[in-house]
Amino acid sequence: GKHVIFLAKRRILSKPTRHSRNLSKQQRPRSRTLTAVHESILDDLVYPAEIAGKRKRVKLDGSQQIKVHLEKSAQINTETKLDTYMAVYKKLTGKDVVFEYVD
């Protein structure tokens, strides 16, 4: 069968600059930053597995790869879906990600 993934709709607000007119005169919430949205997409993506840790690897040519360490207990449920997770995350965020299991 096919893999089905549920993701929440999240909004990214652009970084306030000197020239951007902040009509609401309010500070941008942390949950609307690019980084926070990408982190929460990753959390939603691998559910029900828990993320144990992350490493960002920067290669000599400047390209970045994120290594995500998942809990070993969820390996049975998620092992076949890792390629799907990688493809969906790449499509949504444009970032390369690799999943590994840790004890």
KOLMAR-662144 format. One record per residue: residue number from 1; residue in three letters; z, y, x of N, C-alpha, C in turn. Coordinates in steps of 0.05 Angstrom, whole numbers, plus 5000, padded with zeros to 4 digits. Layout:
N
[NUM; ALA; [Z; Y; X]; [Z; Y; X]; [Z; Y; X]]
...
This chain:
103
[1; GLY; [5000; 4976; 5016]; [5000; 5000; 5000]; [5000; 5025; 5017]]
[2; LYS; [5000; 5047; 5004]; [5000; 5073; 5018]; [5029; 5084; 5019]]
[3; HIS; [5033; 5100; 5039]; [5059; 5113; 5043]; [5061; 5138; 5026]]
[4; VAL; [5083; 5142; 5012]; [5087; 5166; 4996]; [5110; 5182; 5008]]
[5; ILE; [5105; 5208; 5012]; [5125; 5225; 5024]; [5130; 5249; 5006]]
[6; PHE; [5156; 5255; 5001]; [5163; 5278; 4986]; [5173; 5300; 5005]]
[7; LEU; [5162; 5324; 5003]; [5171; 5346; 5019]; [5176; 5370; 5001]]
[8; ALA; [5197; 5385; 5008]; [5203; 5409; 4993]; [5184; 5431; 5000]]
[9; LYS; [5178; 5448; 4981]; [5161; 5472; 4987]; [5179; 5493; 5000]]
[10; ARG; [5171; 5501; 5024]; [5187; 5520; 5039]; [5170; 5544; 5047]]
[11; ARG; [5183; 5567; 5048]; [5169; 5592; 5053]; [5176; 5603; 5081]]
[12; ILE; [5156; 5610; 5096]; [5161; 5623; 5122]; [5155; 5653; 5119]]
[13; LEU; [5175; 5669; 5125]; [5171; 5698; 5125]; [5165; 5706; 5154]]
[14; SER; [5146; 5725; 5157]; [5138; 5733; 5183]; [5161; 5749; 5197]]
[15; LYS; [5160; 5749; 5223]; [5180; 5762; 5238]; [5178; 5792; 5234]]
[16; PRO; [5201; 5805; 5228]; [5199; 5834; 5223]; [5193; 5849; 5249]]
[17; THR; [5174; 5866; 5248]; [5166; 5882; 5271]; [5171; 5912; 5264]]
[18; ARG; [5166; 5929; 5284]; [5170; 5957; 5279]; [5151; 5968; 5257]]
[19; HIS; [5127; 5956; 5257]; [5106; 5967; 5239]; [5106; 5954; 5212]]
[20; SER; [5119; 5930; 5209]; [5119; 5917; 5183]; [5138; 5931; 5165]]
[21; ARG; [5129; 5936; 5140]; [5145; 5950; 5121]; [5162; 5929; 5106]]
[22; ASN; [5188; 5930; 5111]; [5207; 5912; 5097]; [5214; 5926; 5071]]
[23; LEU; [5201; 5917; 5050]; [5205; 5930; 5024]; [5233; 5926; 5013]]
[24; SER; [5244; 5902; 5018]; [5270; 5896; 5006]; [5293; 5907; 5023]]
[25; LYS; [5287; 5916; 5047]; [5307; 5927; 5066]; [5329; 5907; 5072]]
[26; GLN; [5322; 5881; 5070]; [5341; 5860; 5076]; [5332; 5845; 5100]]
[27; GLN; [5351; 5833; 5114]; [5345; 5817; 5137]; [5333; 5791; 5128]]
[28; ARG; [5315; 5780; 5145]; [5302; 5755; 5138]; [5323; 5732; 5141]]
[29; PRO; [5326; 5715; 5121]; [5345; 5694; 5123]; [5337; 5673; 5144]]
[30; ARG; [5356; 5660; 5156]; [5350; 5640; 5177]; [5334; 5617; 5165]]
[31; SER; [5338; 5611; 5140]; [5323; 5589; 5128]; [5294; 5595; 5123]]
[32; ARG; [5286; 5620; 5127]; [5257; 5627; 5123]; [5243; 5631; 5150]]
[33; THR; [5256; 5626; 5172]; [5243; 5628; 5198]; [5225; 5605; 5203]]
[34; LEU; [5205; 5608; 5220]; [5186; 5587; 5226]; [5200; 5562; 5237]]
[35; THR; [5218; 5567; 5256]; [5233; 5545; 5268]; [5249; 5529; 5248]]
[36; ALA; [5263; 5543; 5231]; [5280; 5530; 5211]; [5263; 5514; 5191]]
[37; VAL; [5241; 5525; 5183]; [5223; 5511; 5164]; [5212; 5486; 5177]]
[38; HIS; [5203; 5488; 5202]; [5192; 5464; 5216]; [5214; 5443; 5220]]
[39; GLU; [5238; 5451; 5225]; [5260; 5432; 5228]; [5266; 5418; 5202]]
[40; SER; [5266; 5433; 5180]; [5272; 5420; 5154]; [5249; 5403; 5144]]
[41; ILE; [5224; 5410; 5152]; [5202; 5392; 5145]; [5206; 5365; 5159]]
[42; LEU; [5214; 5366; 5185]; [5218; 5342; 5200]; [5241; 5325; 5187]]
[43; ASP; [5262; 5338; 5179]; [5285; 5324; 5166]; [5275; 5311; 5140]]
[44; ASP; [5260; 5326; 5124]; [5250; 5315; 5099]; [5231; 5291; 5104]]
[45; LEU; [5215; 5293; 5125]; [5194; 5274; 5131]; [5206; 5246; 5137]]
[46; VAL; [5227; 5245; 5153]; [5238; 5220; 5163]; [5259; 5209; 5144]]
[47; TYR; [5266; 5223; 5123]; [5286; 5213; 5104]; [5278; 5185; 5094]]
[48; PRO; [5295; 5165; 5093]; [5324; 5165; 5094]; [5335; 5161; 5123]]
[49; ALA; [5318; 5161; 5143]; [5328; 5158; 5170]; [5342; 5185; 5179]]
[50; GLU; [5361; 5183; 5197]; [5374; 5206; 5207]; [5364; 5212; 5235]]
[51; ILE; [5361; 5238; 5241]; [5352; 5246; 5268]; [5376; 5247; 5286]]
[52; ALA; [5376; 5231; 5307]; [5399; 5230; 5326]; [5396; 5252; 5347]]
[53; GLY; [5372; 5259; 5354]; [5368; 5280; 5375]; [5339; 5287; 5378]]
[54; LYS; [5334; 5308; 5393]; [5307; 5317; 5398]; [5304; 5326; 5427]]
[55; ARG; [5280; 5321; 5438]; [5273; 5332; 5464]; [5246; 5344; 5462]]
[56; LYS; [5243; 5367; 5475]; [5217; 5380; 5476]; [5206; 5377; 5505]]
[57; ARG; [5183; 5365; 5507]; [5171; 5360; 5533]; [5147; 5379; 5537]]
[58; VAL; [5148; 5394; 5558]; [5127; 5413; 5564]; [5111; 5402; 5588]]
[59; LYS; [5086; 5397; 5584]; [5069; 5386; 5606]; [5059; 5408; 5624]]
[60; LEU; [5048; 5401; 5646]; [5039; 5421; 5666]; [5017; 5439; 5655]]
[61; ASP; [5001; 5429; 5636]; [4980; 5446; 5625]; [4990; 5464; 5603]]
[62; GLY; [5016; 5463; 5597]; [5028; 5481; 5577]; [5031; 5469; 5550]]
[63; SER; [5019; 5445; 5545]; [5021; 5433; 5519]; [5049; 5421; 5515]]
[64; GLN; [5058; 5422; 5491]; [5086; 5413; 5485]; [5085; 5389; 5467]]
[65; GLN; [5105; 5372; 5471]; [5108; 5348; 5455]; [5137; 5345; 5448]]
[66; ILE; [5143; 5340; 5422]; [5170; 5337; 5413]; [5176; 5307; 5411]]
[67; LYS; [5198; 5298; 5424]; [5207; 5271; 5421]; [5230; 5271; 5402]]
[68; VAL; [5229; 5256; 5380]; [5250; 5255; 5360]; [5263; 5228; 5362]]
[69; HIS; [5289; 5228; 5366]; [5304; 5203; 5367]; [5316; 5197; 5340]]
[70; LEU; [5309; 5174; 5329]; [5319; 5166; 5302]; [5340; 5145; 5305]]
[71; GLU; [5358; 5143; 5285]; [5379; 5124; 5285]; [5368; 5096; 5284]]
[72; LYS; [5379; 5078; 5300]; [5370; 5050; 5302]; [5373; 5036; 5275]]
[73; SER; [5393; 5044; 5259]; [5399; 5030; 5233]; [5376; 5032; 5213]]
[74; ALA; [5359; 5053; 5216]; [5337; 5057; 5197]; [5311; 5046; 5207]]
[75; GLN; [5311; 5031; 5229]; [5286; 5022; 5241]; [5271; 5003; 5223]]
[76; ILE; [5285; 4986; 5208]; [5271; 4966; 5191]; [5255; 4980; 5169]]
[77; ASN; [5266; 5001; 5158]; [5253; 5016; 5136]; [5230; 5034; 5145]]
[78; THR; [5233; 5045; 5169]; [5214; 5067; 5177]; [5195; 5059; 5199]]
[79; GLU; [5198; 5036; 5211]; [5181; 5029; 5234]; [5151; 5030; 5228]]
[80; THR; [5144; 5021; 5204]; [5115; 5020; 5197]; [5104; 5047; 5189]]
[81; LYS; [5122; 5066; 5184]; [5113; 5093; 5175]; [5110; 5114; 5197]]
[82; LEU; [5117; 5107; 5222]; [5118; 5126; 5243]; [5091; 5140; 5248]]
[83; ASP; [5069; 5125; 5246]; [5043; 5138; 5250]; [5037; 5158; 5227]]
[84; THR; [5046; 5151; 5203]; [5042; 5169; 5181]; [5059; 5195; 5185]]
[85; TYR; [5084; 5191; 5194]; [5101; 5215; 5199]; [5088; 5233; 5220]]
[86; MET; [5077; 5221; 5241]; [5065; 5237; 5262]; [5041; 5253; 5252]]
[87; ALA; [5024; 5240; 5236]; [5000; 5253; 5226]; [5007; 5275; 5206]]
[88; VAL; [5026; 5270; 5189]; [5034; 5291; 5169]; [5046; 5315; 5183]]
[89; TYR; [5064; 5310; 5202]; [5077; 5333; 5216]; [5057; 5349; 5232]]
[90; LYS; [5038; 5335; 5244]; [5017; 5349; 5260]; [5000; 5366; 5241]]
[91; LYS; [4994; 5356; 5217]; [4977; 5370; 5198]; [4991; 5395; 5187]]
[92; LEU; [5017; 5392; 5182]; [5032; 5414; 5169]; [5040; 5435; 5189]]
[93; THR; [5047; 5428; 5214]; [5058; 5447; 5233]; [5041; 5452; 5257]]
[94; GLY; [5022; 5434; 5263]; [5006; 5436; 5286]; [5020; 5428; 5312]]
[95; LYS; [5043; 5415; 5310]; [5058; 5407; 5333]; [5056; 5376; 5337]]
[96; ASP; [5054; 5368; 5362]; [5054; 5339; 5368]; [5083; 5328; 5368]]
[97; VAL; [5086; 5305; 5356]; [5113; 5294; 5355]; [5111; 5264; 5360]]
[98; VAL; [5132; 5253; 5374]; [5134; 5225; 5379]; [5161; 5215; 5370]]
[99; PHE; [5162; 5192; 5357]; [5187; 5182; 5347]; [5197; 5158; 5364]]
[100; GLU; [5223; 5157; 5369]; [5235; 5135; 5383]; [5261; 5128; 5370]]
[101; TYR; [5270; 5103; 5374]; [5296; 5095; 5363]; [5317; 5093; 5385]]
[102; VAL; [5341; 5103; 5379]; [5363; 5102; 5398]; [5387; 5088; 5385]]
[103; ASP; [5404; 5077; 5401]; [5427; 5062; 5391]; [5449; 5082; 5382]]
